[in-house]
Amino acid sequence: MVNGFGVVGSVLTEKPPSDSPWASAPTGPFTQAPTPLTRTTDTRERSWYDELLGGREYDVVYDDADGYPLLAFAEGQWYEVTSSTPRPVSVRYALRRDPAWSGAVVQTVCLWMRGHPHHERSFELATELALVVGELARHAGHGAI
């Protein structure tokens, strides 16, 4: 892979250290497509969940430990969906809301920005993400994450 500064390694071709237990794992690219997740067709099973989301469609919904909607993402915006009225929240809030979902929050933001490179919201999300990463790095430097 090449960017404006020279050759950059790809995570698809990275290999673990030889003493790693993962060193014997398959190194080639996956050839079989993952099985897509299917939504249940019985609307009675999902109606309580959809009611909690206020009837709005989201690109992604992350649940809390009990299976209730916690965070949702749509059209470049995170929402807290723990009450009857979803409210927009920042990337910082979404990252800190539940640390178990922090990696997924970052991945969702990055995928949306990649899919919408010319959208004004992409720049705003990139700025929010940079600010929160800087904040977390400063805290890590003080041993307080």
Backbone as CSV, one residue per row, in Angstrom:
resi,resn,N_x,N_y,N_z,CA_x,CA_y,CA_z,C_x,C_y,C_z
1,MET,0.854,-1.156,0.000,0.000,0.000,0.000,0.910,1.232,0.000
2,VAL,0.563,2.242,-0.751,1.382,3.446,-0.841,0.524,4.648,-0.495
3,ASN,1.084,5.537,0.311,0.397,6.800,0.569,1.345,7.921,0.174
4,GLY,1.033,9.143,0.486,1.852,10.276,0.077,3.222,10.318,0.709
5,PHE,3.476,9.501,1.731,4.748,9.550,2.445,5.625,8.335,2.171
6,GLY,5.159,7.384,1.394,5.969,6.215,1.095,5.189,4.936,1.325
7,VAL,5.884,3.824,1.363,5.255,2.521,1.500,4.808,2.312,2.943
8,VAL,3.591,1.816,3.090,3.022,1.530,4.398,2.606,0.065,4.402
9,GLY,2.948,-0.660,5.457,2.561,-2.055,5.559,1.064,-2.202,5.689
10,SER,0.554,-3.338,5.308,-0.870,-3.606,5.399,-1.133,-4.575,6.535
11,VAL,-2.194,-4.352,7.298,-2.548,-5.278,8.362,-2.952,-6.629,7.792
12,LEU,-3.268,-6.687,6.506,-3.647,-7.949,5.892,-2.442,-8.850,5.657
13,THR,-1.241,-8.279,5.619,-0.046,-9.080,5.374,0.880,-9.132,6.585
14,GLU,0.510,-8.479,7.693,1.339,-8.514,8.896,1.407,-9.927,9.435
15,LYS,2.544,-10.270,10.035,2.709,-11.583,10.635,3.120,-11.394,12.087
16,PRO,2.628,-12.269,12.992,3.009,-12.163,14.399,4.456,-12.594,14.589
17,PRO,5.079,-12.216,15.716,6.444,-12.678,15.999,6.493,-14.208,15.998
18,SER,7.646,-14.770,15.673,7.755,-16.228,15.527,7.466,-16.977,16.828
19,ASP,7.654,-16.335,17.982,7.400,-17.012,19.255,5.951,-16.837,19.735
20,SER,5.145,-16.194,18.946,3.746,-15.948,19.300,2.917,-17.201,19.060
21,PRO,1.916,-17.462,19.928,1.043,-18.619,19.674,0.232,-18.455,18.388
22,TRP,0.155,-17.234,17.877,-0.593,-16.983,16.654,0.261,-17.198,15.411
23,ALA,1.546,-17.494,15.588,2.447,-17.649,14.454,2.034,-18.820,13.563
24,SER,1.385,-19.824,14.129,0.993,-20.980,13.328,-0.402,-20.822,12.720
25,ALA,-1.044,-19.684,12.980,-2.382,-19.435,12.418,-2.269,-19.215,10.920
26,PRO,-3.316,-19.489,10.171,-3.282,-19.255,8.721,-2.933,-17.800,8.430
27,THR,-2.057,-17.588,7.446,-1.616,-16.233,7.136,-2.220,-15.679,5.863
28,GLY,-2.799,-16.524,5.053,-3.362,-16.066,3.777,-4.681,-15.336,3.969
29,PRO,-5.112,-14.636,2.944,-6.396,-13.945,3.043,-7.542,-14.949,3.066
30,PHE,-8.622,-14.567,3.689,-9.793,-15.424,3.733,-10.380,-15.517,2.331
31,THR,-10.736,-16.729,1.940,-11.292,-16.913,0.603,-12.796,-17.095,0.646
32,GLN,-13.323,-17.436,1.801,-14.759,-17.645,1.906,-15.389,-16.397,2.523
33,ALA,-16.434,-15.912,1.905,-17.129,-14.744,2.429,-17.833,-15.115,3.722
34,PRO,-17.848,-14.196,4.696,-18.550,-14.494,5.935,-20.048,-14.632,5.690
35,THR,-20.677,-15.420,6.510,-22.115,-15.601,6.389,-22.816,-14.347,6.891
36,PRO,-23.667,-13.729,6.072,-24.337,-12.517,6.521,-25.323,-12.813,7.639
37,LEU,-25.434,-11.870,8.566,-26.403,-12.004,9.638,-27.789,-11.723,9.080
38,THR,-28.726,-12.498,9.498,-30.087,-12.279,9.026,-30.947,-11.817,10.185
39,ARG,-31.818,-10.885,9.890,-32.745,-10.419,10.910,-33.900,-11.399,11.012
40,THR,-34.436,-11.494,12.193,-35.586,-12.364,12.369,-36.777,-11.793,11.598
41,THR,-37.554,-12.664,11.006,-38.698,-12.202,10.230,-39.945,-12.068,11.094
42,ASP,-39.920,-12.638,12.280,-41.066,-12.538,13.175,-41.028,-11.183,13.868
43,THR,-41.897,-10.290,13.451,-41.884,-8.931,13.988,-42.281,-8.887,15.454
44,ARG,-43.002,-9.893,15.921,-43.375,-9.907,17.340,-42.157,-10.059,18.231
45,GLU,-41.135,-10.786,17.771,-39.935,-10.990,18.567,-39.109,-9.715,18.693
46,ARG,-39.160,-8.829,17.721,-38.326,-7.630,17.709,-39.092,-6.352,18.043
47,SER,-40.391,-6.428,18.190,-41.170,-5.200,18.359,-40.781,-4.444,19.621
48,TRP,-40.514,-5.137,20.728,-40.138,-4.448,21.961,-38.825,-3.701,21.775
49,TYR,-37.910,-4.313,21.033,-36.603,-3.700,20.797,-36.755,-2.474,19.902
50,ASP,-37.522,-2.618,18.832,-37.749,-1.504,17.914,-38.465,-0.348,18.598
51,GLU,-39.367,-0.665,19.533,-40.044,0.389,20.290,-39.043,1.176,21.126
52,LEU,-38.049,0.493,21.691,-37.027,1.178,22.484,-36.221,2.150,21.630
53,LEU,-36.127,1.875,20.336,-35.383,2.746,19.422,-36.259,3.850,18.842
54,GLY,-37.482,3.935,19.266,-38.363,4.996,18.803,-38.793,4.852,17.356
55,GLY,-38.674,3.657,16.793,-39.103,3.426,15.425,-38.137,3.925,14.365
56,ARG,-37.015,4.505,14.763,-36.049,5.027,13.798,-35.106,3.919,13.341
57,GLU,-34.706,3.980,12.088,-33.725,3.042,11.545,-32.318,3.600,11.785
58,TYR,-31.429,2.768,12.283,-30.033,3.147,12.503,-29.135,2.239,11.682
59,ASP,-27.952,2.750,11.345,-26.969,1.929,10.642,-26.433,0.848,11.570
60,VAL,-26.188,1.226,12.833,-25.599,0.336,13.828,-26.259,0.622,15.168
61,VAL,-26.536,-0.434,15.925,-27.018,-0.282,17.298,-26.186,-1.201,18.181
62,TYR,-25.628,-0.649,19.245,-24.875,-1.437,20.213,-25.689,-1.546,21.484
63,ASP,-25.753,-2.766,22.027,-26.549,-3.042,23.215,-25.703,-3.010,24.475
64,ASP,-26.373,-2.817,25.617,-25.678,-2.923,26.892,-25.572,-4.398,27.265
65,ALA,-25.044,-4.684,28.440,-24.824,-6.068,28.862,-26.123,-6.853,29.003
66,ASP,-27.237,-6.166,29.199,-28.529,-6.831,29.359,-29.302,-6.966,28.054
67,GLY,-28.731,-6.488,26.943,-29.377,-6.624,25.648,-30.280,-5.467,25.263
68,TYR,-30.217,-4.379,26.014,-31.011,-3.201,25.676,-30.174,-2.239,24.846
69,PRO,-30.793,-1.507,23.926,-30.036,-0.564,23.096,-29.336,0.488,23.949
70,LEU,-28.081,0.749,23.613,-27.268,1.697,24.370,-26.844,2.861,23.487
71,LEU,-26.182,2.548,22.384,-25.701,3.547,21.432,-26.145,3.154,20.035
72,ALA,-26.425,4.160,19.226,-26.810,3.903,17.839,-26.128,4.932,16.950
73,PHE,-25.919,4.564,15.694,-25.231,5.421,14.740,-26.052,5.495,13.468
74,ALA,-26.284,6.714,12.989,-27.008,6.907,11.735,-26.562,8.210,11.101
75,GLU,-26.304,8.155,9.799,-25.994,9.343,9.010,-24.869,10.191,9.611
76,GLY,-23.839,9.513,10.132,-22.684,10.228,10.663,-22.859,10.772,12.060
77,GLN,-23.859,10.323,12.788,-24.123,10.848,14.128,-24.364,9.715,15.115
78,TRP,-23.731,9.798,16.283,-23.994,8.863,17.369,-25.187,9.354,18.173
79,TYR,-25.955,8.398,18.690,-27.105,8.703,19.536,-27.068,7.814,20.773
80,GLU,-27.421,8.402,21.907,-27.668,7.592,23.095,-29.135,7.201,23.022
81,VAL,-29.399,5.900,23.097,-30.765,5.420,22.902,-31.280,4.689,24.136
82,THR,-30.855,5.159,25.307,-31.283,4.510,26.548,-32.601,5.063,27.063
83,SER,-33.085,6.145,26.495,-34.368,6.696,26.917,-35.341,6.656,25.740
84,SER,-36.556,7.097,25.969,-37.556,7.045,24.908,-37.275,8.040,23.787
85,THR,-36.444,9.038,24.066,-36.083,10.022,23.052,-34.578,9.956,22.801
86,PRO,-34.150,9.359,21.686,-32.711,9.309,21.391,-32.135,10.711,21.309
87,ARG,-30.932,10.875,21.876,-30.306,12.195,21.814,-28.939,12.079,21.152
88,PRO,-28.600,13.058,20.306,-27.290,13.041,19.654,-26.180,13.216,20.685
89,VAL,-25.105,12.475,20.504,-23.950,12.574,21.401,-22.672,12.649,20.573
90,SER,-21.608,13.091,21.185,-20.311,13.225,20.509,-19.617,11.866,20.399
91,VAL,-18.583,11.826,19.583,-17.753,10.623,19.480,-17.122,10.345,20.846
92,ARG,-16.701,11.390,21.535,-16.097,11.245,22.868,-17.065,10.543,23.809
93,TYR,-18.299,11.002,23.823,-19.304,10.393,24.691,-19.513,8.926,24.309
94,ALA,-19.636,8.653,23.020,-19.859,7.286,22.557,-18.698,6.372,22.957
95,LEU,-17.469,6.876,22.863,-16.301,6.076,23.237,-16.269,5.789,24.732
96,ARG,-16.635,6.769,25.524,-16.526,6.633,26.972,-17.774,6.007,27.603
97,ARG,-18.877,5.945,26.862,-20.142,5.436,27.405,-20.018,4.005,27.888
98,ASP,-19.399,3.169,27.080,-19.171,1.772,27.459,-17.862,1.327,26.826
99,PRO,-16.796,1.234,27.626,-15.480,0.878,27.073,-15.476,-0.422,26.269
100,ALA,-16.405,-1.323,26.552,-16.465,-2.580,25.801,-16.755,-2.331,24.322
101,TRP,-17.410,-1.223,24.005,-17.762,-0.911,22.624,-16.810,0.102,21.993
102,SER,-15.768,0.533,22.679,-14.927,1.612,22.157,-14.286,1.280,20.812
103,GLY,-13.787,0.074,20.642,-13.200,-0.304,19.357,-14.229,-0.294,18.238
104,ALA,-15.420,-0.780,18.534,-16.483,-0.803,17.536,-16.944,0.611,17.186
105,VAL,-16.934,1.503,18.172,-17.309,2.898,17.925,-16.324,3.530,16.949
106,VAL,-15.032,3.332,17.186,-14.006,3.883,16.294,-14.135,3.272,14.907
107,GLN,-14.328,1.979,14.836,-14.454,1.313,13.538,-15.667,1.820,12.774
108,THR,-16.768,2.012,13.451,-17.982,2.515,12.806,-17.754,3.900,12.231
109,VAL,-17.125,4.764,13.022,-16.834,6.129,12.562,-15.921,6.087,11.339
110,CYS,-14.862,5.294,11.414,-13.913,5.225,10.296,-14.561,4.670,9.031
111,LEU,-15.379,3.648,9.176,-16.056,3.092,8.005,-17.013,4.105,7.386
112,TRP,-17.719,4.851,8.227,-18.639,5.853,7.694,-17.868,6.956,6.966
113,MET,-16.761,7.412,7.563,-15.955,8.459,6.914,-15.395,7.958,5.590
114,ARG,-14.967,6.716,5.561,-14.426,6.153,4.320,-15.498,6.071,3.244
115,GLY,-16.721,5.738,3.635,-17.811,5.645,2.682,-18.380,6.992,2.256
116,HIS,-18.054,8.043,3.007,-18.573,9.390,2.730,-17.427,10.408,2.769
117,PRO,-16.393,10.225,1.945,-15.196,11.073,2.060,-15.428,12.556,1.768
118,HIS,-16.444,12.882,1.001,-16.672,14.287,0.649,-17.794,14.926,1.461
119,HIS,-18.333,14.177,2.393,-19.410,14.691,3.238,-18.802,15.593,4.322
120,GLU,-19.416,16.719,4.572,-18.910,17.655,5.581,-18.807,16.991,6.959
121,ARG,-19.715,16.089,7.256,-19.717,15.412,8.561,-18.477,14.543,8.738
122,SER,-17.882,14.062,7.652,-16.668,13.246,7.751,-15.542,14.026,8.404
123,PHE,-15.382,15.282,8.017,-14.332,16.119,8.607,-14.625,16.361,10.092
124,GLU,-15.886,16.599,10.420,-16.256,16.819,11.818,-15.983,15.576,12.659
125,LEU,-16.321,14.401,12.129,-16.064,13.160,12.855,-14.572,12.924,13.029
126,ALA,-13.791,13.204,11.990,-12.341,13.041,12.083,-11.772,13.952,13.160
127,THR,-12.269,15.167,13.233,-11.806,16.115,14.250,-12.186,15.625,15.643
128,GLU,-13.438,15.193,15.816,-13.875,14.674,17.116,-13.016,13.480,17.535
129,LEU,-12.770,12.580,16.587,-11.983,11.384,16.885,-10.552,11.761,17.267
130,ALA,-9.953,12.682,16.543,-8.584,13.117,16.857,-8.513,13.737,18.246
131,LEU,-9.489,14.551,18.600,-9.484,15.192,19.912,-9.616,14.175,21.047
132,VAL,-10.492,13.196,20.883,-10.669,12.217,21.954,-9.464,11.285,22.056
133,VAL,-8.858,10.926,20.931,-7.648,10.088,20.979,-6.527,10.850,21.679
134,GLY,-6.391,12.148,21.372,-5.393,12.964,22.063,-5.646,13.018,23.555
135,GLU,-6.903,13.175,23.944,-7.255,13.213,25.365,-6.904,11.895,26.052
136,LEU,-7.273,10.780,25.405,-6.975,9.478,25.998,-5.475,9.220,26.069
137,ALA,-4.731,9.679,25.065,-3.280,9.506,25.091,-2.655,10.316,26.236
138,ARG,-3.163,11.524,26.466,-2.650,12.331,27.581,-2.923,11.641,28.907
139,HIS,-4.112,11.056,29.052,-4.434,10.331,30.282,-3.545,9.096,30.443
140,ALA,-3.279,8.422,29.326,-2.423,7.232,29.377,-1.014,7.610,29.788
141,GLY,-0.571,8.786,29.349,0.755,9.260,29.727,0.877,9.503,31.222
142,HIS,-0.245,9.724,31.875,-0.254,9.939,33.321,-0.678,8.665,34.064
143,GLY,-0.822,7.570,33.321,-1.192,6.293,33.931,-2.618,6.253,34.446
144,ALA,-3.525,7.033,33.814,-4.880,7.134,34.361,-5.979,6.731,33.382
145,ILE,-5.760,5.743,32.526,-6.861,5.320,31.653,-7.731,4.378,32.328
